[in-house]
């Protein structure tokens, strides 16, 4: 904080990249798990974040959702001075673009990639998947991600092992990148029941590979996945709607093919060459 104040006092412009807001994260944590610790974190970190944002000349955010939140903070006087906001998404590895194959034979494979943690909603995904299996018994689900919350991973593993459809689910951790590419190539749909996202890199990677996305309407996801065009979205926690969306797509290959084309085309806006040029222009504008 002192460094930011010193830089501001010398009149040096500050460009800050924001991929998530502590105020929102800590507020949600306090709401879900009330405690003195979470209350302190919410007050302390929100206060620091507000001061930093107020000192910033220009802010780069990854989605309109984050930009709208910052504007909301200003209207509520949590930010004393509103900086210029540029919406520039996080880029993706171009190899995901090369995975797209418009002529590939559609399978009944669903892929879910994301850190194994509560905010990614894997337990909800498994619940929804069981409903899908009741209609489409030969569907397969691959869940891949780093174990970022050991307790949640253990709950997920136990939940899968107790499922009637456990043989239809594969849980993979610390997967090599080359192996991950293989699973993207083999999948027909991408599913992630997120509780919170500012953008969601894995969602964009899936779109680039031509996978329609089934996800939730939280945070910046609707800014990334266009409902009924590149995927299907439903409310967080609504297992029935989430399952119905997967079932609909698996039973309608022509819709999947159209969404796949749309998804790949939209994801081309996220390749690093394009993103880097936009970021460079922002920094040049303050010099």
Secondary structure, 3 states (H helix, E strand, C coil): CHHHHHHHHCCCCCEEEECCCHHHHHHHHHHHCCCHHHHHHHHHHHHHHHHHHHHCCEEEECCHHHHHHHHHHHHCCCCCCCCEEEECCCCECCHHHHCCCCCCCCCCEEEEECCCCHHHCHHHHHHHHHHHHHHCCCCEEEEEECCCCHHHHHHHHHHHHCCCCHHHEEEEECCCHHHHHHHHHHCCEEECCCCCCCCCHHHHHHHHCCCEEEEECCCCHHHHCCECCCEEEECCCCHHHHHHHHHHHHCCHHHHHHHHHHHHHHHHHHEHHHHHHHHHHHHHHCC
